[in-house]
Amino acid sequence: MTITEFDTSLPSIRQVQNLIKQAAAVEFKLVTGDTITGRVLWQDPNCVCIADENSHQTTIWKQAIAYLQPKG
C-alpha cells in the first residue's frame, strides 16, 4: 500500500529530515542485504534519494529499507 501523506510529526520522518539538513553520511541496510552509503538528498512518502561519494543518485523505496544509521 502506498502512503499518500507526508506526516512530519513522525520521529522517523524528522530524523531523516535532520540528516538531510546536516548533509550527514548515512548507511542504509536493505532487506536484500545490500548496503548503500551516502547523503540523503530528499525523501517523500514512498522513497528516499541517496547520493554517493561520486554524486551518483539512487532512489530507494522505503519498503526496501531494513535500517539506516548515521556514519561516523
N, CA and C of each residue as an Amber inpcrd file, in Angstrom:
protein
   216
   0.8370000  -1.1800000   0.0000000   0.0000000   0.0000000   0.0000000
   0.8840000   1.2460000   0.0000000   0.5760000   2.1940000  -0.8160000
   1.3470000   3.4120000  -0.9360000   0.8450000   4.4600000   0.0510000
   1.7760000   5.1110000   0.7210000   1.4370000   6.1850000   1.6520000
   1.2220000   7.4480000   0.8310000   0.1530000   8.1720000   1.1130000
  -0.1370000   9.3540000   0.3090000   0.1340000  10.6570000   1.0380000
   0.2910000  10.6030000   2.3580000   0.5510000  11.8230000   3.1040000
   1.9270000  11.7590000   3.7510000   2.5560000  12.9220000   3.8530000
   3.8820000  13.0440000   4.4420000   3.7010000  13.5910000   5.8480000
   3.7670000  12.7320000   6.8430000   3.4710000  13.1000000   8.2260000
   4.7520000  13.5120000   8.9490000   5.0000000  14.8170000   9.0190000
   6.2200000  15.3150000   9.6510000   6.1950000  15.2170000  11.1710000
   5.1020000  14.7480000  11.7350000   5.0750000  14.5470000  13.1830000
   5.7250000  13.2180000  13.5830000   5.9750000  12.3500000  12.6110000
   6.6020000  11.0580000  12.9060000   8.1050000  11.2280000  13.1610000
   8.6210000  10.6090000  14.2090000  10.0520000  10.7410000  14.5200000
  10.9620000  10.2720000  13.3860000  10.5720000   9.2260000  12.6650000
  11.4220000   8.7310000  11.5810000  11.5300000   9.7530000  10.4560000
  10.4530000  10.4440000  10.1520000  10.4650000  11.4800000   9.1120000
  11.3490000  12.6390000   9.5640000  11.2060000  13.0490000  10.8180000
  12.0200000  14.1540000  11.3510000  13.4970000  13.7780000  11.3730000
  13.8140000  12.5210000  11.7240000  15.2070000  12.0870000  11.7570000
  15.8340000  12.1940000  10.3690000  15.1430000  11.7170000   9.3600000
  15.6820000  11.7820000   8.0010000  15.7940000  13.2310000   7.5490000
  14.8170000  14.0720000   7.8880000  14.8950000  15.4920000   7.5330000
  16.1320000  16.1360000   8.1730000  16.4390000  15.7840000   9.4190000
  17.6420000  16.3080000  10.0750000  18.9100000  15.8290000   9.3790000
  18.9320000  14.5830000   8.9410000  20.0920000  14.0660000   8.2110000
  20.2740000  14.7990000   6.8840000  19.1640000  15.1650000   6.2470000
  19.2330000  15.9420000   5.0040000  19.8310000  17.3150000   5.2890000
  19.3340000  17.9840000   6.3240000  19.8280000  19.3250000   6.6790000
  21.3100000  19.3070000   7.0360000  21.7550000  18.2580000   7.7410000
  23.1430000  18.1550000   8.1720000  24.0610000  17.6580000   7.0540000
  23.4770000  17.1740000   5.9620000  24.2450000  16.5560000   4.8720000
  25.1560000  15.4580000   5.4210000  24.6290000  14.7140000   6.3840000
  25.3930000  13.6640000   7.0570000  25.4760000  12.4080000   6.2000000
  26.5990000  11.7080000   6.2990000  26.7390000  10.4160000   5.6380000
  25.8990000   9.3930000   6.3980000  25.1750000   8.5680000   5.6470000
  24.2490000   7.6060000   6.2230000  24.4660000   6.2570000   5.5500000
  24.3120000   5.1960000   6.3310000  24.3660000   3.8460000   5.7960000
  22.9660000   3.2600000   5.8420000  22.4890000   2.8020000   4.6850000
  21.2000000   2.1300000   4.5830000  21.4490000   0.6470000   4.3700000
  20.8520000  -0.1680000   5.2040000  20.8710000  -1.6180000   5.0110000
  19.5190000  -1.9790000   4.4240000  19.5320000  -2.6420000   3.2830000
  18.2890000  -3.0030000   2.6150000  17.8570000  -4.4050000   3.0040000
  16.5890000  -4.7020000   2.8220000  16.0780000  -6.0250000   3.1700000
  16.7130000  -7.1160000   2.3140000  17.3200000  -6.7570000   1.2030000
  18.0360000  -7.7160000   0.3470000  19.4110000  -8.0640000   0.9000000
  19.8590000  -7.2880000   1.9220000  21.1940000  -7.4880000   2.4780000
  22.2020000  -6.5000000   1.9240000  21.8470000  -5.7760000   0.8710000
  22.7360000  -4.7630000   0.2920000  22.8810000  -3.5880000   1.2430000
  24.0160000  -2.9100000   1.1500000  24.2650000  -1.7070000   1.9340000
  24.5510000  -0.5640000   0.9740000  23.9230000   0.5710000   1.2270000
  24.1540000   1.7730000   0.4250000  24.5630000   2.8770000   1.3780000
  25.6510000   3.5630000   1.0480000  26.1610000   4.6500000   1.8860000
  26.1930000   5.9310000   1.0680000  25.7830000   7.0230000   1.6970000
  25.8180000   8.3200000   1.0360000  25.0620000   9.3680000   1.8350000
  24.7630000  10.4850000   1.1850000  23.9840000  11.5620000   1.7970000
  22.5480000  11.4500000   1.3070000  21.6090000  11.6880000   2.2130000
  20.2040000  11.7130000   1.8110000  19.9330000  13.0720000   1.1840000
  19.4530000  13.0720000  -0.0520000  19.1420000  14.3230000  -0.7460000
  17.7020000  14.7640000  -0.4920000  16.7920000  13.8210000  -0.5370000
  15.3830000  14.1280000  -0.3110000  14.6410000  12.8640000   0.0880000
  13.4330000  13.0810000   0.6150000  12.5270000  11.9730000   0.8990000
  11.1190000  12.4160000   0.5480000  10.3040000  11.4690000   0.1870000
   8.8780000  11.7010000   0.0150000   8.1720000  10.5730000   0.7600000
   6.8650000  10.4760000   0.7010000   6.1960000   9.4250000   1.4810000
   6.6200000   8.0070000   1.1180000   7.1480000   7.7970000  -0.0880000
   7.4580000   6.4460000  -0.5390000   8.9390000   6.1380000  -0.6980000
   9.7560000   7.1420000  -0.9540000  11.1520000   6.9190000  -1.3330000
  12.1060000   7.8880000  -0.6410000  13.3890000   7.5250000  -0.6680000
  14.4700000   8.4400000  -0.3130000  15.4780000   8.3970000  -1.4530000
  16.1870000   9.4910000  -1.6500000  17.2150000   9.5580000  -2.6750000
  18.5580000   9.7600000  -1.9860000  19.5300000   8.9200000  -2.3410000
  20.8580000   8.9240000  -1.7430000  21.8800000   9.3070000  -2.8080000
  22.8260000  10.1630000  -2.4620000  23.9380000  10.4930000  -3.3520000
  25.2070000   9.9150000  -2.7490000  25.9430000   9.1230000  -3.5350000
  27.1900000   8.5470000  -3.0370000  28.3380000   9.5400000  -3.1760000
  29.5640000   9.0900000  -2.8720000  30.7250000   9.9900000  -2.8850000
  31.0320000  10.5370000  -4.2760000  30.5010000   9.9030000  -5.3190000
  30.6840000  10.3700000  -6.7000000  29.4680000  11.1510000  -7.2010000
  28.5750000  11.5060000  -6.2810000  27.3210000  12.2120000  -6.5850000
  26.3640000  11.3880000  -7.4420000  26.5700000  10.0750000  -7.4820000
  25.6370000   9.1820000  -8.1750000  24.4030000   9.0250000  -7.3000000
  23.2290000   9.3070000  -7.8670000  21.9960000   9.2670000  -7.0980000
  21.2770000   7.9320000  -7.2500000  20.7800000   7.4280000  -6.1200000
  19.9900000   6.2020000  -6.0920000  18.7070000   6.4860000  -5.3390000
  17.5860000   6.1530000  -5.9460000  16.2900000   6.2870000  -5.2800000
  15.9220000   4.9340000  -4.6970000  15.5780000   4.9250000  -3.4160000
  15.2690000   3.6880000  -2.6940000  13.8360000   3.7600000  -2.1750000
  13.0750000   2.7330000  -2.4470000  11.7400000   2.6280000  -1.8720000
  11.8840000   2.3970000  -0.3690000  11.1410000   3.1070000   0.4320000
  11.2390000   2.9570000   1.8930000  10.9320000   1.5360000   2.3350000
  10.0770000   0.8370000   1.6030000   9.7550000  -0.5560000   1.9370000
  10.9740000  -1.4700000   1.8480000  11.9900000  -1.0470000   1.1050000
  13.1880000  -1.8650000   0.9110000  14.2250000  -1.6590000   2.0090000
  14.0070000  -0.6920000   2.9080000  14.9940000  -0.3560000   3.9330000
  14.7730000  -1.1970000   5.1880000  15.8170000  -1.9150000   5.5940000
  15.7790000  -2.6520000   6.8560000  16.0930000  -1.6970000   8.0060000
  17.1670000  -0.8930000   7.8420000  17.5090000   0.1230000   8.8320000
  18.4300000   1.1500000   8.2010000  18.5650000   2.2800000   8.8820000
  19.5530000   3.2850000   8.4930000  20.2620000   3.7350000   9.7430000
  21.5240000   4.1330000   9.5550000  22.2990000   4.6710000  10.6730000
  23.2710000   5.7040000  10.1560000  23.4360000   6.7910000  10.9110000
  24.4340000   7.7980000  10.5280000  25.8300000   7.1880000  10.5910000
  26.6880000   7.5680000   9.6820000  28.0790000   7.1120000   9.6800000
  28.9090000   8.0620000  10.5450000  29.9430000   7.5140000  11.1570000
  30.8590000   8.3730000  11.8840000  30.7730000   8.3370000  13.3430000
